[in-house]
């Protein structure tokens, strides 16, 4: 079409346009196509919108060279089609379960559902596509089975497809015919359509969730990262508030999240806010309190699932705090917040790279769509697509705007390369209910129930002294169960020793509890079991509380396999980066390595030594090294001393 409409008075431009269109067609058919053209089905309809002559100054191209640009058209209103593999899986069996740890695929769906309910506490069950009578029959069986497992069933979405003839009849280009001939052809087409017609089908998505008992509930931990002024704290304030609560555009929602006075004055988060929770019941309804009850104690009898948000800083000067939050707080997922009016910045790329390096699944939320012009919004989405499809990321962006697309995103996220992208506004509430439903349906990546019988291990990331109470340590329980009057070992101190302490009080979500379960964050009041006061133990971030039966030993040096992600200099022996390993953050020295120098993209086995004090580490732990713009990822293989 572009060639046919080219003006005749410019034959040279016409020839250049023909060559560009041919080149674009060859590129679209090859594997090295631009990401926008190769994966056109995700963000809407793409086409060769314009062919023009321009100069490519950035790459030093010769004058007069032309190229075809693939521009993003306005997405259609109908939902994008789900992947073909997912559609085929749905057509195989009328009942399908979405769970991260389930029994074998050859087991009956009843057995897999019972196993998922016991191990994970929830499962998203797909009934259909099948006839309405079959779906209703399976729904009744599902409700009976859920009642025996102590679960509740909720239909979150239903899709009905009306029956019709296979294929579409082409009515274009038909020659004129008499009325009798036309009526006879319509009758024949009607009879053929009746033979080929398919019955209407129904598909139900049912959420099966365990009923809360004895304060037990599901936990989902989400780290919130993104550039400064992207709206992270505002979004967390809206999600943790009541369903009808929205921001006023002047900082109302973020006032629920910010912890310090200077944060409220500048509007920038400088610390880790981990006390933000979205409480849900068995049917996915939000149990948030009103704004004036922010510090009130919570009644957790109806709480079946808790989504804990870890609000991290976005400014470049607080990058070390953000890295510590990603490594120490063990998030299940990472929510990357992008401002639609600011686009993709350098800090956004840094945060996405760290999440991918730590192997934490991520999804993207584009905020401020109410005040962003359409051309700027299109450019932001195109930049986001290019970032996620880089060779190091290899993600498949999938924009979610309807419930049908949400079901596809939930069933594919975490198991495939699909990365959900939400476009929301915290002021007018655009697509905020879709994001709430996404958190309601997403399971935890870890089966915390299997960690109950393990020895207790508690990571300390905060400590403070309360007058009249004593020393309080806060953090995350990785394994085991900690109850009142539990005796644990706290350490290591500066000399590498572990000291016995007693847990005198336990708090979880601002309420006193009798025990803390695996995967939950909480705070302990600890007392020393020796004559020495607990303050003399040198409490600090990076310590742990462990079961005495583990016989813990502090580590001064260790060996790990390292991959250098980016480095502007060469690293040799005695190079001193900062290492992040769970809640440990300390400067280390390269004592030895199997290669002479380390540069970008080089893998090596490196022996590291802590510079100041020994730490408690375990083999297999992921570690992250940073020093300026130098970044490397590794895995601990051996503890030396």
Order of alpha helices (4+ residues) and beta strands (2+ residues): alpha-alpha-alpha-beta-beta-alpha-beta-alpha-beta-alpha-beta-alpha-beta-beta-alpha-alpha-beta-beta-alpha-beta-alpha-beta-alpha-beta-alpha-beta-alpha-beta-beta-beta-beta-beta-beta-beta-beta-beta-beta-beta-beta-beta-beta-beta
